[in-house]
Amino acid sequence: MAVIQDYDDPQEAWSGYKHFHKLYPMRELYVFHTSRTDVEVVEEFFSGVRQRT
């Protein structure tokens, strides 16, 4: 996991997320607030149906 960008404004962070997701649609992207001292990501197997994009 790596920090790819930092933001001061939540709206700017959301725009940045959408930008990076468009560039790299197959990558997992997460947004975390800096007030969190520990970052925990739990991966779960998804067995449902997803719509193709």
mmCIF file of the N, C-alpha and C atoms, coordinates in Angstrom:
data_MODEL
# 
_entry.id   MODEL 
# 
loop_
_atom_site.group_PDB 
_atom_site.id 
_atom_site.type_symbol 
_atom_site.label_atom_id 
_atom_site.label_alt_id 
_atom_site.label_comp_id 
_atom_site.label_asym_id 
_atom_site.label_entity_id 
_atom_site.label_seq_id 
_atom_site.pdbx_PDB_ins_code 
_atom_site.Cartn_x 
_atom_site.Cartn_y 
_atom_site.Cartn_z 
_atom_site.occupancy 
_atom_site.B_iso_or_equiv 
_atom_site.pdbx_formal_charge 
_atom_site.auth_seq_id 
_atom_site.auth_comp_id 
_atom_site.auth_asym_id 
_atom_site.auth_atom_id 
_atom_site.pdbx_PDB_model_num 
ATOM 1   N N  . MET A 1 1  ? 0.851   -1.152  0.000   1.00 0.00 ? 1  MET A N  1 
ATOM 2   C CA . MET A 1 1  ? 0.000   0.000   0.000   1.00 0.00 ? 1  MET A CA 1 
ATOM 3   C C  . MET A 1 1  ? 0.907   1.228   0.000   1.00 0.00 ? 1  MET A C  1 
ATOM 4   N N  . ALA A 1 2  ? 0.500   2.232   -0.765  1.00 0.00 ? 2  ALA A N  1 
ATOM 5   C CA . ALA A 1 2  ? 1.295   3.448   -0.871  1.00 0.00 ? 2  ALA A CA 1 
ATOM 6   C C  . ALA A 1 2  ? 0.394   4.668   -0.959  1.00 0.00 ? 2  ALA A C  1 
ATOM 7   N N  . VAL A 1 3  ? 0.876   5.774   -0.441  1.00 0.00 ? 3  VAL A N  1 
ATOM 8   C CA . VAL A 1 3  ? 0.166   7.049   -0.578  1.00 0.00 ? 3  VAL A CA 1 
ATOM 9   C C  . VAL A 1 3  ? 0.453   7.575   -1.974  1.00 0.00 ? 3  VAL A C  1 
ATOM 10  N N  . ILE A 1 4  ? -0.590  7.891   -2.721  1.00 0.00 ? 4  ILE A N  1 
ATOM 11  C CA . ILE A 1 4  ? -0.383  8.410   -4.071  1.00 0.00 ? 4  ILE A CA 1 
ATOM 12  C C  . ILE A 1 4  ? -0.706  9.896   -4.180  1.00 0.00 ? 4  ILE A C  1 
ATOM 13  N N  . GLN A 1 5  ? -1.442  10.420  -3.199  1.00 0.00 ? 5  GLN A N  1 
ATOM 14  C CA . GLN A 1 5  ? -1.780  11.844  -3.224  1.00 0.00 ? 5  GLN A CA 1 
ATOM 15  C C  . GLN A 1 5  ? -2.331  12.224  -1.862  1.00 0.00 ? 5  GLN A C  1 
ATOM 16  N N  . ASP A 1 6  ? -2.095  13.471  -1.452  1.00 0.00 ? 6  ASP A N  1 
ATOM 17  C CA . ASP A 1 6  ? -2.746  13.952  -0.234  1.00 0.00 ? 6  ASP A CA 1 
ATOM 18  C C  . ASP A 1 6  ? -3.589  15.175  -0.586  1.00 0.00 ? 6  ASP A C  1 
ATOM 19  N N  . TYR A 1 7  ? -4.652  15.360  0.159   1.00 0.00 ? 7  TYR A N  1 
ATOM 20  C CA . TYR A 1 7  ? -5.615  16.428  -0.118  1.00 0.00 ? 7  TYR A CA 1 
ATOM 21  C C  . TYR A 1 7  ? -5.998  17.129  1.176   1.00 0.00 ? 7  TYR A C  1 
ATOM 22  N N  . ASP A 1 8  ? -6.318  18.405  1.070   1.00 0.00 ? 8  ASP A N  1 
ATOM 23  C CA . ASP A 1 8  ? -6.824  19.168  2.208   1.00 0.00 ? 8  ASP A CA 1 
ATOM 24  C C  . ASP A 1 8  ? -8.337  19.246  2.210   1.00 0.00 ? 8  ASP A C  1 
ATOM 25  N N  . ASP A 1 9  ? -8.935  19.054  1.052   1.00 0.00 ? 9  ASP A N  1 
ATOM 26  C CA . ASP A 1 9  ? -10.377 19.219  0.883   1.00 0.00 ? 9  ASP A CA 1 
ATOM 27  C C  . ASP A 1 9  ? -11.015 17.876  0.514   1.00 0.00 ? 9  ASP A C  1 
ATOM 28  N N  . PRO A 1 10 ? -12.070 17.455  1.233   1.00 0.00 ? 10 PRO A N  1 
ATOM 29  C CA . PRO A 1 10 ? -12.720 16.177  0.912   1.00 0.00 ? 10 PRO A CA 1 
ATOM 30  C C  . PRO A 1 10 ? -13.261 16.106  -0.518  1.00 0.00 ? 10 PRO A C  1 
ATOM 31  N N  . GLN A 1 11 ? -13.778 17.186  -1.036  1.00 0.00 ? 11 GLN A N  1 
ATOM 32  C CA . GLN A 1 11 ? -14.291 17.188  -2.420  1.00 0.00 ? 11 GLN A CA 1 
ATOM 33  C C  . GLN A 1 11 ? -13.147 16.975  -3.411  1.00 0.00 ? 11 GLN A C  1 
ATOM 34  N N  . GLU A 1 12 ? -12.007 17.590  -3.116  1.00 0.00 ? 12 GLU A N  1 
ATOM 35  C CA . GLU A 1 12 ? -10.834 17.418  -3.965  1.00 0.00 ? 12 GLU A CA 1 
ATOM 36  C C  . GLU A 1 12 ? -10.339 15.964  -3.899  1.00 0.00 ? 12 GLU A C  1 
ATOM 37  N N  . ALA A 1 13 ? -10.412 15.369  -2.719  1.00 0.00 ? 13 ALA A N  1 
ATOM 38  C CA . ALA A 1 13 ? -10.007 13.965  -2.563  1.00 0.00 ? 13 ALA A CA 1 
ATOM 39  C C  . ALA A 1 13 ? -10.917 13.052  -3.387  1.00 0.00 ? 13 ALA A C  1 
ATOM 40  N N  . TRP A 1 14 ? -12.213 13.315  -3.367  1.00 0.00 ? 14 TRP A N  1 
ATOM 41  C CA . TRP A 1 14 ? -13.163 12.510  -4.146  1.00 0.00 ? 14 TRP A CA 1 
ATOM 42  C C  . TRP A 1 14 ? -12.896 12.659  -5.641  1.00 0.00 ? 14 TRP A C  1 
ATOM 43  N N  . SER A 1 15 ? -12.616 13.886  -6.082  1.00 0.00 ? 15 SER A N  1 
ATOM 44  C CA . SER A 1 15 ? -12.283 14.115  -7.496  1.00 0.00 ? 15 SER A CA 1 
ATOM 45  C C  . SER A 1 15 ? -10.998 13.383  -7.863  1.00 0.00 ? 15 SER A C  1 
ATOM 46  N N  . GLY A 1 16 ? -10.023 13.407  -6.967  1.00 0.00 ? 16 GLY A N  1 
ATOM 47  C CA . GLY A 1 16 ? -8.770  12.695  -7.209  1.00 0.00 ? 16 GLY A CA 1 
ATOM 48  C C  . GLY A 1 16 ? -8.982  11.195  -7.289  1.00 0.00 ? 16 GLY A C  1 
ATOM 49  N N  . TYR A 1 17 ? -9.834  10.668  -6.414  1.00 0.00 ? 17 TYR A N  1 
ATOM 50  C CA . TYR A 1 17 ? -10.164 9.237   -6.450  1.00 0.00 ? 17 TYR A CA 1 
ATOM 51  C C  . TYR A 1 17 ? -10.758 8.865   -7.812  1.00 0.00 ? 17 TYR A C  1 
ATOM 52  N N  . LYS A 1 18 ? -11.733 9.661   -8.266  1.00 0.00 ? 18 LYS A N  1 
ATOM 53  C CA . LYS A 1 18 ? -12.377 9.363   -9.556  1.00 0.00 ? 18 LYS A CA 1 
ATOM 54  C C  . LYS A 1 18 ? -11.367 9.444   -10.695 1.00 0.00 ? 18 LYS A C  1 
ATOM 55  N N  . HIS A 1 19 ? -10.458 10.415  -10.635 1.00 0.00 ? 19 HIS A N  1 
ATOM 56  C CA . HIS A 1 19 ? -9.427  10.571  -11.671 1.00 0.00 ? 19 HIS A CA 1 
ATOM 57  C C  . HIS A 1 19 ? -8.527  9.336   -11.729 1.00 0.00 ? 19 HIS A C  1 
ATOM 58  N N  . PHE A 1 20 ? -8.002  8.915   -10.565 1.00 0.00 ? 20 PHE A N  1 
ATOM 59  C CA . PHE A 1 20 ? -7.120  7.749   -10.538 1.00 0.00 ? 20 PHE A CA 1 
ATOM 60  C C  . PHE A 1 20 ? -7.856  6.462   -10.889 1.00 0.00 ? 20 PHE A C  1 
ATOM 61  N N  . HIS A 1 21 ? -9.125  6.364   -10.497 1.00 0.00 ? 21 HIS A N  1 
ATOM 62  C CA . HIS A 1 21 ? -9.903  5.166   -10.837 1.00 0.00 ? 21 HIS A CA 1 
ATOM 63  C C  . HIS A 1 21 ? -10.125 5.079   -12.344 1.00 0.00 ? 21 HIS A C  1 
ATOM 64  N N  . LYS A 1 22 ? -10.300 6.219   -12.987 1.00 0.00 ? 22 LYS A N  1 
ATOM 65  C CA . LYS A 1 22 ? -10.467 6.232   -14.441 1.00 0.00 ? 22 LYS A CA 1 
ATOM 66  C C  . LYS A 1 22 ? -9.174  5.823   -15.147 1.00 0.00 ? 22 LYS A C  1 
ATOM 67  N N  . LEU A 1 23 ? -8.043  6.285   -14.606 1.00 0.00 ? 23 LEU A N  1 
ATOM 68  C CA . LEU A 1 23 ? -6.746  5.933   -15.198 1.00 0.00 ? 23 LEU A CA 1 
ATOM 69  C C  . LEU A 1 23 ? -6.386  4.463   -14.983 1.00 0.00 ? 23 LEU A C  1 
ATOM 70  N N  . TYR A 1 24 ? -6.710  3.947   -13.803 1.00 0.00 ? 24 TYR A N  1 
ATOM 71  C CA . TYR A 1 24 ? -6.337  2.583   -13.421 1.00 0.00 ? 24 TYR A CA 1 
ATOM 72  C C  . TYR A 1 24 ? -7.556  1.840   -12.883 1.00 0.00 ? 24 TYR A C  1 
ATOM 73  N N  . PRO A 1 25 ? -8.493  1.464   -13.744 1.00 0.00 ? 25 PRO A N  1 
ATOM 74  C CA . PRO A 1 25 ? -9.748  0.864   -13.269 1.00 0.00 ? 25 PRO A CA 1 
ATOM 75  C C  . PRO A 1 25 ? -9.594  -0.496  -12.586 1.00 0.00 ? 25 PRO A C  1 
ATOM 76  N N  . MET A 1 26 ? -8.515  -1.196  -12.809 1.00 0.00 ? 26 MET A N  1 
ATOM 77  C CA . MET A 1 26 ? -8.345  -2.517  -12.221 1.00 0.00 ? 26 MET A CA 1 
ATOM 78  C C  . MET A 1 26 ? -7.603  -2.471  -10.876 1.00 0.00 ? 26 MET A C  1 
ATOM 79  N N  . ARG A 1 27 ? -7.145  -1.297  -10.458 1.00 0.00 ? 27 ARG A N  1 
ATOM 80  C CA . ARG A 1 27 ? -6.418  -1.178  -9.191  1.00 0.00 ? 27 ARG A CA 1 
ATOM 81  C C  . ARG A 1 27 ? -7.374  -0.910  -8.046  1.00 0.00 ? 27 ARG A C  1 
ATOM 82  N N  . GLU A 1 28 ? -7.005  -1.383  -6.872  1.00 0.00 ? 28 GLU A N  1 
ATOM 83  C CA . GLU A 1 28 ? -7.777  -1.108  -5.663  1.00 0.00 ? 28 GLU A CA 1 
ATOM 84  C C  . GLU A 1 28 ? -7.332  0.241   -5.133  1.00 0.00 ? 28 GLU A C  1 
ATOM 85  N N  . LEU A 1 29 ? -8.267  1.149   -4.938  1.00 0.00 ? 29 LEU A N  1 
ATOM 86  C CA . LEU A 1 29 ? -7.956  2.471   -4.403  1.00 0.00 ? 29 LEU A CA 1 
ATOM 87  C C  . LEU A 1 29 ? -8.732  2.687   -3.118  1.00 0.00 ? 29 LEU A C  1 
ATOM 88  N N  . TYR A 1 30 ? -8.087  3.295   -2.140  1.00 0.00 ? 30 TYR A N  1 
ATOM 89  C CA . TYR A 1 30 ? -8.723  3.577   -0.858  1.00 0.00 ? 30 TYR A CA 1 
ATOM 90  C C  . TYR A 1 30 ? -8.454  5.027   -0.483  1.00 0.00 ? 30 TYR A C  1 
ATOM 91  N N  . VAL A 1 31 ? -9.393  5.632   0.220   1.00 0.00 ? 31 VAL A N  1 
ATOM 92  C CA . VAL A 1 31 ? -9.221  6.983   0.744   1.00 0.00 ? 31 VAL A CA 1 
ATOM 93  C C  . VAL A 1 31 ? -9.330  6.895   2.259   1.00 0.00 ? 31 VAL A C  1 
ATOM 94  N N  . PHE A 1 32 ? -8.326  7.415   2.950   1.00 0.00 ? 32 PHE A N  1 
ATOM 95  C CA . PHE A 1 32 ? -8.309  7.392   4.406   1.00 0.00 ? 32 PHE A CA 1 
ATOM 96  C C  . PHE A 1 32 ? -8.102  8.797   4.938   1.00 0.00 ? 32 PHE A C  1 
ATOM 97  N N  . HIS A 1 33 ? -8.737  9.095   6.051   1.00 0.00 ? 33 HIS A N  1 
ATOM 98  C CA . HIS A 1 33 ? -8.550  10.385  6.708   1.00 0.00 ? 33 HIS A CA 1 
ATOM 99  C C  . HIS A 1 33 ? -7.281  10.301  7.561   1.00 0.00 ? 33 HIS A C  1 
ATOM 100 N N  . THR A 1 34 ? -6.528  11.384  7.605   1.00 0.00 ? 34 THR A N  1 
ATOM 101 C CA . THR A 1 34 ? -5.244  11.375  8.315   1.00 0.00 ? 34 THR A CA 1 
ATOM 102 C C  . THR A 1 34 ? -5.399  11.305  9.826   1.00 0.00 ? 34 THR A C  1 
ATOM 103 N N  . SER A 1 35 ? -6.606  11.443  10.341  1.00 0.00 ? 35 SER A N  1 
ATOM 104 C CA . SER A 1 35 ? -6.794  11.322  11.782  1.00 0.00 ? 35 SER A CA 1 
ATOM 105 C C  . SER A 1 35 ? -6.684  9.868   12.244  1.00 0.00 ? 35 SER A C  1 
ATOM 106 N N  . ARG A 1 36 ? -6.728  8.931   11.313  1.00 0.00 ? 36 ARG A N  1 
ATOM 107 C CA . ARG A 1 36 ? -6.607  7.513   11.665  1.00 0.00 ? 36 ARG A CA 1 
ATOM 108 C C  . ARG A 1 36 ? -5.137  7.173   11.875  1.00 0.00 ? 36 ARG A C  1 
ATOM 109 N N  . THR A 1 37 ? -4.813  6.649   13.047  1.00 0.00 ? 37 THR A N  1 
ATOM 110 C CA . THR A 1 37 ? -3.419  6.278   13.312  1.00 0.00 ? 37 THR A CA 1 
ATOM 111 C C  . THR A 1 37 ? -3.086  4.917   12.723  1.00 0.00 ? 37 THR A C  1 
ATOM 112 N N  . ASP A 1 38 ? -4.066  4.037   12.652  1.00 0.00 ? 38 ASP A N  1 
ATOM 113 C CA . ASP A 1 38 ? -3.871  2.709   12.058  1.00 0.00 ? 38 ASP A CA 1 
ATOM 114 C C  . ASP A 1 38 ? -4.799  2.563   10.861  1.00 0.00 ? 38 ASP A C  1 
ATOM 115 N N  . VAL A 1 39 ? -4.256  1.988   9.805   1.00 0.00 ? 39 VAL A N  1 
ATOM 116 C CA . VAL A 1 39 ? -5.046  1.739   8.606   1.00 0.00 ? 39 VAL A CA 1 
ATOM 117 C C  . VAL A 1 39 ? -5.278  0.240   8.514   1.00 0.00 ? 39 VAL A C  1 
ATOM 118 N N  . GLU A 1 40 ? -6.536  -0.165  8.478   1.00 0.00 ? 40 GLU A N  1 
ATOM 119 C CA . GLU A 1 40 ? -6.869  -1.586  8.398   1.00 0.00 ? 40 GLU A CA 1 
ATOM 120 C C  . GLU A 1 40 ? -7.791  -1.803  7.205   1.00 0.00 ? 40 GLU A C  1 
ATOM 121 N N  . VAL A 1 41 ? -7.360  -2.654  6.295   1.00 0.00 ? 41 VAL A N  1 
ATOM 122 C CA . VAL A 1 41 ? -8.149  -2.994  5.122   1.00 0.00 ? 41 VAL A CA 1 
ATOM 123 C C  . VAL A 1 41 ? -8.413  -4.487  5.175   1.00 0.00 ? 41 VAL A C  1 
ATOM 124 N N  . VAL A 1 42 ? -9.679  -4.868  5.170   1.00 0.00 ? 42 VAL A N  1 
ATOM 125 C CA . VAL A 1 42 ? -10.055 -6.272  5.208   1.00 0.00 ? 42 VAL A CA 1 
ATOM 126 C C  . VAL A 1 42 ? -10.554 -6.666  3.823   1.00 0.00 ? 42 VAL A C  1 
ATOM 127 N N  . GLU A 1 43 ? -9.871  -7.617  3.209   1.00 0.00 ? 43 GLU A N  1 
ATOM 128 C CA . GLU A 1 43 ? -10.294 -8.094  1.897   1.00 0.00 ? 43 GLU A CA 1 
ATOM 129 C C  . GLU A 1 43 ? -11.251 -9.260  2.084   1.00 0.00 ? 43 GLU A C  1 
ATOM 130 N N  . GLU A 1 44 ? -12.354 -9.211  1.369   1.00 0.00 ? 44 GLU A N  1 
ATOM 131 C CA . GLU A 1 44 ? -13.335 -10.281 1.433   1.00 0.00 ? 44 GLU A CA 1 
ATOM 132 C C  . GLU A 1 44 ? -13.612 -10.790 0.023   1.00 0.00 ? 44 GLU A C  1 
ATOM 133 N N  . PHE A 1 45 ? -13.820 -12.076 -0.093  1.00 0.00 ? 45 PHE A N  1 
ATOM 134 C CA . PHE A 1 45 ? -14.132 -12.673 -1.381  1.00 0.00 ? 45 PHE A CA 1 
ATOM 135 C C  . PHE A 1 45 ? -15.542 -12.275 -1.794  1.00 0.00 ? 45 PHE A C  1 
ATOM 136 N N  . PHE A 1 46 ? -15.692 -11.809 -3.018  1.00 0.00 ? 46 PHE A N  1 
ATOM 137 C CA . PHE A 1 46 ? -16.998 -11.412 -3.548  1.00 0.00 ? 46 PHE A CA 1 
ATOM 138 C C  . PHE A 1 46 ? -17.451 -12.474 -4.536  1.00 0.00 ? 46 PHE A C  1 
ATOM 139 N N  . SER A 1 47 ? -18.589 -13.096 -4.276  1.00 0.00 ? 47 SER A N  1 
ATOM 140 C CA . SER A 1 47 ? -19.061 -14.162 -5.150  1.00 0.00 ? 47 SER A CA 1 
ATOM 141 C C  . SER A 1 47 ? -20.323 -13.774 -5.903  1.00 0.00 ? 47 SER A C  1 
ATOM 142 N N  . GLY A 1 48 ? -20.666 -12.494 -5.880  1.00 0.00 ? 48 GLY A N  1 
ATOM 143 C CA . GLY A 1 48 ? -21.876 -12.024 -6.553  1.00 0.00 ? 48 GLY A CA 1 
ATOM 144 C C  . GLY A 1 48 ? -21.614 -11.680 -8.012  1.00 0.00 ? 48 GLY A C  1 
ATOM 145 N N  . VAL A 1 49 ? -22.547 -10.990 -8.598  1.00 0.00 ? 49 VAL A N  1 
ATOM 146 C CA . VAL A 1 49 ? -22.463 -10.592 -9.995  1.00 0.00 ? 49 VAL A CA 1 
ATOM 147 C C  . VAL A 1 49 ? -22.208 -9.096  -10.041 1.00 0.00 ? 49 VAL A C  1 
ATOM 148 N N  . ARG A 1 50 ? -21.213 -8.706  -10.827 1.00 0.00 ? 50 ARG A N  1 
ATOM 149 C CA . ARG A 1 50 ? -20.914 -7.287  -11.010 1.00 0.00 ? 50 ARG A CA 1 
ATOM 150 C C  . ARG A 1 50 ? -21.239 -6.881  -12.425 1.00 0.00 ? 50 ARG A C  1 
ATOM 151 N N  . GLN A 1 51 ? -21.694 -5.661  -12.560 1.00 0.00 ? 51 GLN A N  1 
ATOM 152 C CA . GLN A 1 51 ? -22.016 -5.135  -13.885 1.00 0.00 ? 51 GLN A CA 1 
ATOM 153 C C  . GLN A 1 51 ? -20.721 -4.781  -14.609 1.00 0.00 ? 51 GLN A C  1 
ATOM 154 N N  . ARG A 1 52 ? -20.644 -5.141  -15.877 1.00 0.00 ? 52 ARG A N  1 
ATOM 155 C CA . ARG A 1 52 ? -19.464 -4.793  -16.664 1.00 0.00 ? 52 ARG A CA 1 
ATOM 156 C C  . ARG A 1 52 ? -19.507 -3.319  -17.010 1.00 0.00 ? 52 ARG A C  1 
ATOM 157 N N  . THR A 1 53 ? -18.313 -2.700  -17.057 1.00 0.00 ? 53 THR A N  1 
ATOM 158 C CA . THR A 1 53 ? -18.241 -1.283  -17.406 1.00 0.00 ? 53 THR A CA 1 
ATOM 159 C C  . THR A 1 53 ? -17.570 -1.090  -18.741 1.00 0.00 ? 53 THR A C  1 
# 
